[in-house]
């Protein structure tokens, strides 16, 4: 039990959650003011549910019951309620008990009895499961480690809530009652259950927004033009398959139809007699709250707010935005916007264009999310230019531009697209990441089954755009980029690169390696492609240069030869308009279409290898390649599958299961060839090109199956070799990540780690060091205590002795043994050997006294410098290891070489904690200065195995103890055999009450 000061109302327990059906509810502590709500709630519960709760008929609550269920101390007795529209729909409470099941009196009692009651109308929505997650987190915070629950055998739904939660539990049956006891410590299974429920609920909430049966446009102008009328026209022109209503309080009395559109028109939403699933709101900001209230009372599932004037308008607008979000969620609605551009779903059964886009994009398999309306327009326009129409290379499955994204964000779309069978590639343009830790988790899971391509704006100014009310992320963009790469995200810099990479990934299989064949009718263009491949660290073969008079048949034969060989993993075709007598197609006479047909014929015979085209002045070629292949296909191409209109959706046998019902295991593996590699003997290189090295065997990794979808072959074409190769390189790196992600490694166990003892040390240190420190602020651990704590995890530091004067320095050196080092510990000189603050290899007393005098004469007094003496260690490479916890990004493990150059160049590698052995090994090799560790220029390689073990031990320490918010080991001298930690510091803080590892909740900014 805890002290009385913990009894204040715990606001941090309040949370908005998404339920199983996609609606939302608010979870909060029950207070004495809730007496009437509790009575009203209980009156709406069936007699059967009341019997299950109290094991006897219990028609009404007595005054004593109401008082007991609404008055809590928030420590030993806690009650939570789930509310919608301000009214209770479910409750849960726990009472701390002793081993005999009686009210607890001993502070050491760590068990509680828990009980639920869910209104019958809301059973089956996952309310009890969400409440269990939150009440368990509350109990752990209050020192309770076990729950006990007694349930009637007939109450199978509630038994399932407990047993399906994933906690370690014990089940007994006595006196006609099932007794369940379970530990509240999160397990791998309980976390997986919680994450799975979160994914299904959030995906369902997005699915409801994208597949409405009816839409009301509120704020439709009486005259053509304006935001509302434009949104209405977009809906109608797209061929939306559901019902459409125009709403405007300024419509004349008795008006029933808006012309010339011919849609039903009403003055207010309540006048619509049928259900409305989605409301598109385009009214002035002052009127939005009234409209949202009408939507909530009418049962609208989601609102799309096009109206501006919120967080982007300043502090007052930000408060209006927060109030708007609270209002929408109080009715169980999801919200897109405000200041949104809209959403689009090209599925044939929906055809929804609830946006300001002037035309409906073609149907395809690219999922597109942006936070900026302007970038959304640019992306839609750019994709349309590269492949207009249904089934084209640039077709999209869905588009969401969320504006200020007060609620629905890129994380929600990742949850939806993860299992969406109509989306093969996810493209995100982000200007801020409200929860980078969750984003990395979701992106990693999604990237394991389909590519995620991200461009991020506002990377360098340190602030989010005005409309994005997100917490500040202290980690630099380089760190965020590194964490994205670790999660398998394809990070690009521009909108053009977003489109280039997205088109290749949406239309081509993943390459099995980095060996690139290059062919074409221009030596110069082929050389540009070759150089671009080297720049991107690919392995290009000698280009096969055709003559300038080469015909489409020559291209077909050359491409077929390249694809048939086992020495290449992808092909870049370069093309310029050809000239010559006897050509099958004369210049300007459809040469692009003829060449496209030839390339398709060759590529269709080898659908397991990607092909990309670079062209100059051949727009017809690009347009023809981007469109679906014409039907009927010739016999050799039949293996690639029949043509299918509307983005080949009808041709996919795996599509019948809706996205929300598919299991993660049903997600497709990466596409690519599975045959072993053999050296290829390409045509001779042009004279100016040096012969390349022999191609080694294909990169390690499990062979990948053939493409998962038979689709009309479309080949991406680019107007510049650099763009084509850059997109191909991103695909190569992503495919390599997919292969490596199949075996991510393990987090090793070390027998000498003393986890429990370290936890006790940390608790004592926090009690001692944080007495007068504000909650959440970190504190440095004294050096002696830091060394002892690190030693619990097998991290041993070299002793350091203070040397405030020459005599003390001499005694310290005698104690440690010569040779020694004399170092300053002043903050401005610490670890700065380049400034003269570190003197090494001091062999005796006379040299030590002389060095001490030189040091203090040149840099300052002993009081300023704070000198120390330390014994010398074997020579090696100086490195730095750090671990830090950012409240948004989570725990990050960093590694680099010590010294100013690494800091200036940003040559530091980052990994999320907990890191696996494979991730740490890759982290060490990923820095640009890594050759210094492996014997550069004849130097002796150092003990990278010991370095990897040290990184893993630091990762374990921070992962096991969230109170450890910072570890700094500098320098770590890695020698040929073993290593030495010469300096170490640790920072501690009380862990936050809620994190991404806690119960699921929607963010509030």
Secondary structure, 3 states (H helix, E strand, C coil): CCCHHHHCCCHHHCEEEECCCCCEEEEEECCHHHHHHHHHHHHCCCHHHHHHHHCCCCCCCCHHHHHHHHCCCCCCEEEEEEEECCEEEEEEEEEEECCCCCECCCCCCCEEEEEEEECHHHCCCCHHHHHHHHHHHHHHHCCCCEEEEEEECCCHHHHHHHHCCCCCEEEEEECCEEEEEEECCCCHHHHHHHHHHHHHHHHHHHHHHHCCCEEEEECCCCCCCCHHHHHHHHHHHCCCCCEEEEECCCCCCCCCEECCCCEEEECCHHHCCCCCCEEEECCCHHHHHHHHHHHHHHCCCEEEECCCCCHHHCHHHHHHHHHHHHHHHHCCCEEECCCCCEEEECCCCCCEEEECCCCCCCEEEEEEEECCHHHHHHHHHHHHHHHCCCCCCCCEEEEEECCCCCCCCHHHHHHHHCCCCCCCEEEEEECCCCCHHHHHHHHHHHHCCCEEEEEECCCCCCCCCCCCCCCCCCCCHHHHHHHHHHCCCEEECCHHHHHHHHHHHHHCCCCCCCEEEEEECCHHHHHHHHHHHHHCCCEECCCEECCCCCCHHHHHHHHHHHHHCCCCCEEEEEEECCCCCCCCCCCCCCHHHHHHHHHHHHHHCCCCCEEEEEEECCHHHHHHHHCCCCCCCCHHHHHHCCCCHHHHHHHCHHHCCCHHHCCHHHCCCCECCCCCCCCCCCCCCCCCCCCCCCCCCCCCCCCCECCCCCCCCCCCEECCHHHHHHHHHHHHHHHHHHHHHCCCCCCCCCCCCCHHHHHHHHHHHHHHHCCCCCCCCCEECCHHHHHHHHHCCCCCECCCEECCCHHHHHHHHHHHCCCEEEEECCCCCCCCHHHCCEEEEECCHHHHHHHHHHHHHHHCCHHHHCEEEEECCCCCEEEEEEEEEECCCEEEEEEEECCHHHHHHCCEEEEECCCCHHHHHHHHHHCHHHHHHCCHHHCCCCCHHHHHHHHHHHHHHHHHCCCEEEEEEEEEEECCCCEEECCEEEEECCCCCCCCCCCCCECCC
